[in-house]
Amino acid sequence: MEPVPFMPSASEISRARWAVALLFIANGLGFASWVSRIPAVRAPLGLSEGELGSALLGMAIGALFAFGPTGHGVQRWGARRVTLAVSLAYGALLVLPTLAPNGWLLGLALALFGAANGAMDVAMNALAVEVEQRVGRPIMSSLHGLWSAGGLAGALLGGLLAHRAVAPSWHLAGVGLAAVGAVLLARGWLGGHVGEVHAAEEEAPRWARPEAALAGLGAIIFAAFLIEGAMADWSAVYLNGALGTTQAEAALGYSVFAMAMMAMRFAGDRLVLQWGAVPMLRTLNALAVVALVAALVSGRLAVTLPAFALAGMAIGTVAPLVFSAAAQRSRRGAGQGIAAMATLGYGGFLIGPPVIGWLAQATSLQVALGVLVLLAGVIAALAGHLAPAAPTTPADAVSVDEAPVQRL
């Protein structure tokens, strides 16, 4: 006789949802807290722009190396166990970069912290997908919205403490301690059967390699993260240089983009239920194409800022939707599916700024930003890959051994 599957109660599912939400907030708060204190860490080390850039690259390298092994670990030990372990490491390592005595050790410290951050990103998203399946309706978008809210709070806190001349080591140590406390609290809310090990159809490799069946999802998240990276590094430069705005006005470029993206994430779950993921993503990115073309052709701030906001809305729900779909469809397990998508997305985020810079050098920044128009068009064209797969048999749709499929 087969064992009766464990069915968590509504209160247990609710506590698990709050636990995952707390982890997303803690991650966003910690990451933004570090970013806000980079100037204070750089100053005593006397690093040039190039030296600082090389050190910061360590964080990206650490994350990229962590994605695959984390996906393998999730498949082997379960999302709950891995998430709690790497989240504790994340909180403990947050202060490490502020203690580096030179640029080389700063790069090493950031590689370690980046690995913890990348591992936490994959693991907590895998855990979130399982909680979402138990809830029975979309929650991934709002969780990513909470990450953005945590990031906004971290940035504001960092600015306040920098203004009060609080040492970054004390600041990051305090935030890291708070993150550890959040993890311990989340551990108590997570039931023992949430994030447990699930058998995969294929053996999970130790390094995240995208599956051919997920190529469409990979292209979507690569394009979206490339847009985000390009907006983060070039929006203010474009407004200040090509449009001739003041530096204060130029700062509005990324601000409206990021705020619109956060707002869209909070509204995304409700919109997915009402419209469906495919029509929503296709419509928003088609509108972003039109708005960005109008902004680049007109060269007016009054047209450009709304276009940047629409671009933020267009890609705001891409990561949660793609992570959720990849976790459900990957034959190698949820952790590996998310790790593969995170690798592609992070790759797009990293190469976006230099690609825009090279194109701008060869042509102009206005022409180079036309790449964002093409990428939004790609997302609109490939949005159909987010359509949920139909169950193969009637039994698959009602089996209690499988979590309910997310209604996209």
C-alpha positions in Angstrom: 0.0 0.0 0.0 1.3 3.4 -0.9 1.6 6.0 1.9 -1.0 8.7 2.2 0.6 11.9 0.9 0.9 14.7 3.4 -1.7 17.5 3.0 -0.8 20.7 4.9 -3.5 22.7 6.6 -4.5 26.2 5.4 -2.7 27.7 8.4 0.5 25.8 7.7 0.4 27.0 4.0 -0.2 30.6 5.2 2.8 30.4 7.6 4.9 29.0 4.8 3.9 31.8 2.5 4.9 34.4 5.2 8.2 32.6 5.7 9.1 32.8 2.1 8.0 36.5 1.9 10.3 37.3 4.8 13.2 35.7 3.0 12.6 37.7 -0.1 12.4 40.9 1.9 15.6 40.0 3.8 17.5 39.3 0.6 16.4 42.6 -1.1 17.2 44.6 2.1 20.7 43.1 2.4 21.6 43.5 -1.3 20.5 47.2 -1.4 22.2 47.9 1.9 25.5 46.8 0.4 25.0 48.7 -2.9 24.2 51.9 -1.0 27.5 51.7 0.9 29.8 51.0 -2.0 31.2 54.6 -2.1 31.9 54.4 1.7 33.8 51.1 1.2 35.7 52.4 -1.8 36.9 55.7 -0.3 39.4 54.4 2.3 40.8 51.8 -0.1 41.5 54.5 -2.7 40.2 52.4 -5.6 40.0 53.8 -9.1 36.9 53.2 -11.2 38.6 50.3 -13.0 39.8 48.7 -9.8 36.4 49.1 -8.2 34.8 47.6 -11.3 37.1 44.6 -11.2 36.3 44.0 -7.5 32.6 44.3 -8.1 32.9 41.7 -10.9 33.8 39.2 -8.1 30.2 39.3 -6.9 28.8 38.4 -10.4 31.4 35.6 -10.8 30.5 34.2 -7.3 26.8 34.2 -8.2 27.3 32.5 -11.5 29.4 29.7 -10.0 26.7 29.2 -7.3 23.6 28.8 -9.4 24.3 25.3 -10.7 25.4 23.6 -7.5 22.5 25.2 -5.6 20.0 23.7 -8.1 21.7 20.4 -7.7 21.5 20.7 -3.9 17.8 21.6 -4.0 17.2 18.5 -5.9 19.2 16.4 -3.5 18.4 17.8 -0.1 15.2 19.8 -0.7 14.5 23.5 -1.2 13.7 24.2 2.5 17.0 22.8 3.9 19.1 24.5 1.2 17.3 27.8 1.4 17.7 28.1 5.2 21.4 27.1 5.0 22.4 29.5 2.2 20.2 32.3 3.7 22.2 32.0 7.0 25.4 32.2 5.0 24.0 35.3 3.2 23.4 37.1 6.5 26.7 36.1 8.0 28.7 37.2 4.9 27.0 40.5 4.3 29.5 42.4 6.4 32.6 40.7 4.9 33.2 43.2 2.0 33.3 46.1 4.4 36.2 44.5 6.2 38.5 44.1 3.1 41.8 46.0 3.5 42.5 46.2 -0.3 40.9 45.8 -3.7 42.0 42.2 -4.2 40.5 41.0 -0.9 37.4 43.1 -1.6 37.0 41.1 -4.8 37.4 37.9 -3.0 34.9 38.9 -0.2 32.4 39.9 -2.9 32.9 36.6 -4.7 31.9 34.8 -1.4 29.0 37.1 -0.8 27.9 36.9 -4.4 27.9 33.1 -4.2 25.7 33.2 -1.1 23.4 35.7 -2.8 23.2 33.7 -6.0 22.5 30.5 -4.0 19.8 32.2 -1.9 18.2 33.5 -5.1 17.9 30.1 -6.6 16.9 28.2 -3.4 14.3 30.7 -2.2 12.7 30.8 -5.6 12.5 27.0 -5.7 10.9 27.1 -2.3 8.5 29.8 -3.4 7.4 27.8 -6.4 6.5 24.9 -4.1 4.6 27.2 -1.7 2.8 28.7 -4.7 1.7 25.3 -5.8 0.3 24.5 -2.4 -1.5 27.9 -2.2 -3.1 27.0 -5.6 -2.8 30.5 -7.1 0.0 32.8 -8.3 2.1 34.4 -5.6 5.5 34.6 -7.2 5.1 38.1 -8.7 4.1 39.6 -5.3 7.1 37.9 -3.7 9.4 39.5 -6.2 7.6 42.8 -5.4 8.5 42.3 -1.8 12.1 41.8 -2.8 11.9 45.2 -4.6 10.3 46.8 -1.5 13.1 45.3 0.6 15.6 46.8 -1.8 14.0 50.2 -1.6 14.0 50.1 2.2 17.7 49.1 2.1 18.6 51.9 -0.2 16.8 54.5 2.0 18.4 53.1 5.2 21.8 53.1 3.6 21.4 56.7 2.5 20.2 57.7 6.0 23.1 56.0 7.8 25.6 57.3 5.3 24.3 60.8 6.0 24.8 60.2 9.7 28.4 58.9 9.0 27.7 55.4 10.4 30.5 53.1 9.4 29.5 50.6 6.7 30.9 47.7 8.7 28.5 48.5 11.6 25.6 49.1 9.2 26.1 45.9 7.2 26.7 43.9 10.4 23.4 45.1 11.8 21.5 44.3 8.6 23.2 40.9 8.4 22.2 40.1 12.0 18.6 41.1 11.1 18.7 38.8 8.1 19.9 35.9 10.2 17.0 36.6 12.7 14.6 36.6 9.8 15.9 33.3 8.6 15.5 31.8 12.1 11.9 33.1 12.3 11.1 31.8 8.8 12.5 28.4 9.8 9.9 28.2 12.6 7.1 29.0 10.1 8.1 26.5 7.5 6.6 23.1 8.0 8.7 20.1 7.6 6.9 18.9 4.5 7.4 22.2 2.6 10.4 22.2 0.3 11.1 18.5 0.7 13.0 16.4 -1.9 11.0 15.5 -5.0 12.1 13.0 -7.6 13.1 14.4 -11.0 12.6 12.8 -14.4 16.3 13.2 -15.2 19.4 13.2 -13.0 20.3 16.8 -12.0 23.7 17.9 -13.2 26.0 19.8 -10.9 26.0 22.8 -13.2 22.9 24.5 -14.6 22.5 23.8 -18.3 19.3 25.0 -19.9 17.2 22.3 -21.4 16.2 22.5 -25.0 12.5 22.4 -24.0 13.0 25.6 -21.9 14.9 27.6 -24.6 11.9 29.9 -25.2 11.7 30.7 -21.5 15.5 31.3 -21.4 15.3 33.7 -24.3 12.5 35.7 -22.5 14.4 36.1 -19.3 17.7 36.8 -21.0 16.1 39.7 -23.0 14.3 41.0 -19.9 17.4 41.1 -17.7 19.4 42.7 -20.5 16.9 45.4 -20.6 17.1 45.9 -16.9 20.9 46.0 -16.9 21.0 48.5 -19.7 18.4 50.7 -18.0 20.3 50.6 -14.7 23.6 51.7 -16.3 22.6 53.9 -19.2 19.2 55.6 -18.5 20.7 58.4 -16.5 23.6 58.8 -19.0 21.1 59.0 -21.9 18.9 61.6 -20.2 21.9 63.8 -19.1 23.8 63.5 -22.3 21.5 63.0 -25.3 18.5 64.9 -23.8 20.6 67.5 -22.0 18.8 67.2 -18.6 20.3 68.1 -15.3 21.8 65.3 -13.2 18.9 65.4 -10.8 16.4 65.0 -13.7 18.6 62.2 -15.2 18.3 60.3 -11.9 14.6 60.1 -12.6 15.2 57.7 -15.5 16.0 54.6 -13.6 13.8 55.7 -10.6 10.6 55.6 -12.7 11.7 52.4 -14.3 12.4 50.6 -11.0 9.2 52.0 -9.3 7.0 50.9 -12.2 8.6 47.4 -12.1 8.0 47.1 -8.4 4.4 48.2 -8.7 3.8 45.8 -11.5 5.2 42.9 -9.4 2.7 43.7 -6.7 -0.2 43.8 -9.2 1.1 40.9 -11.3 -0.5 38.0 -9.5 -3.9 39.5 -9.8 -3.4 40.5 -13.4 -2.2 37.0 -14.3 -5.4 35.5 -12.8 -7.6 38.1 -14.7 -5.8 38.2 -18.1 -3.4 35.3 -18.2 0.3 35.5 -18.4 0.7 35.3 -22.1 -1.8 38.1 -23.1 -0.5 40.3 -20.3 3.2 40.0 -21.2 2.5 40.3 -24.9 0.4 43.4 -24.6 2.7 45.2 -22.2 5.8 44.5 -24.2 4.1 45.5 -27.4 3.2 48.8 -25.8 6.7 49.2 -24.5 8.0 48.8 -28.1 5.8 51.7 -29.3 6.6 53.9 -26.3 10.4 53.4 -26.5 10.4 54.1 -30.3 8.4 57.3 -29.6 10.9 58.3 -26.8 14.0 57.7 -28.9 12.6 59.5 -31.9 11.2 62.5 -30.0 14.1 63.1 -27.7 11.8 64.7 -25.2 11.9 64.1 -21.4 8.0 64.2 -21.2 7.9 61.2 -23.6 10.9 59.3 -22.4 10.0 59.0 -18.7 6.6 57.4 -19.3 8.3 55.1 -21.9 10.9 54.0 -19.2 8.1 53.4 -16.8 6.2 51.3 -19.3 9.4 49.3 -20.0 9.6 48.6 -16.2 6.0 47.3 -16.2 6.7 45.2 -19.3 9.5 43.2 -17.7 8.4 43.4 -14.1 6.7 40.0 -14.0 9.1 38.2 -16.3 11.4 36.7 -13.6 8.6 35.3 -11.4 6.7 33.9 -14.3 9.7 32.3 -16.0 11.1 30.9 -12.7 7.7 29.4 -11.9 7.2 27.9 -15.3 10.8 26.5 -15.5 10.5 25.0 -12.0 7.3 23.1 -13.0 8.5 22.0 -16.5 12.2 21.1 -15.9 12.8 17.4 -16.2 15.8 17.8 -13.9 13.8 19.3 -11.0 12.7 22.7 -9.8 16.1 23.8 -8.5 17.9 23.1 -11.8 15.1 24.7 -13.8 15.4 27.9 -11.8 19.2 27.8 -11.7 19.4 27.5 -15.5 17.0 30.5 -16.0 18.9 32.5 -13.3 22.2 31.9 -15.2 20.7 33.1 -18.5 19.1 36.1 -16.8 22.2 37.1 -14.9 24.2 36.7 -18.1 21.9 39.1 -19.9 22.1 41.6 -17.0 25.9 41.5 -17.1 26.4 41.8 -20.9 23.7 44.4 -21.4 25.6 47.5 -20.2 28.8 46.8 -22.2 26.9 45.8 -25.3 25.0 49.1 -25.2 28.3 51.0 -24.6 30.1 49.3 -27.6 27.1 50.1 -29.9 27.0 53.7 -28.6 30.7 54.1 -29.3 30.2 52.9 -32.9 27.0 54.8 -33.5 25.3 56.9 -30.8 23.6 56.1 -27.5 20.2 56.9 -29.0 20.8 54.2 -31.7 22.2 51.8 -29.2 19.2 52.0 -26.9 17.2 50.9 -29.9 18.3 47.4 -28.9 15.8 47.6 -26.0 13.0 48.0 -28.6 14.1 44.8 -30.3 14.3 43.0 -27.0 10.8 44.0 -25.9 9.6 42.8 -29.3 11.3 39.5 -28.7 9.6 39.1 -25.3 6.2 39.9 -26.9 6.8 37.4 -29.7 8.0 34.6 -27.3 5.4 35.2 -24.6 3.4 32.1 -25.8 6.1 29.9 -24.2 4.6 30.8 -20.8 1.3 29.2 -21.7 0.7 26.3 -19.2 1.1 22.8 -20.7 -2.0 20.7 -20.8 -2.0 17.7 -18.4 -1.2 14.5 -20.3 -3.9 12.4 -18.6 -7.0 13.2 -16.5 -5.3 11.5 -13.5 -2.4 14.0 -13.8 -4.8 16.9 -13.2 -6.3 15.5 -10.0 -3.5 13.5 -8.5 -2.8 14.3 -4.9 0.8 13.2 -5.3 1.5 16.3 -7.4 1.1 19.9 -6.4 -1.6 21.8 -8.3 -0.3 23.5 -11.5 -0.1 27.3 -11.3 -2.9 28.9 -13.2 -1.2 31.2 -15.6 
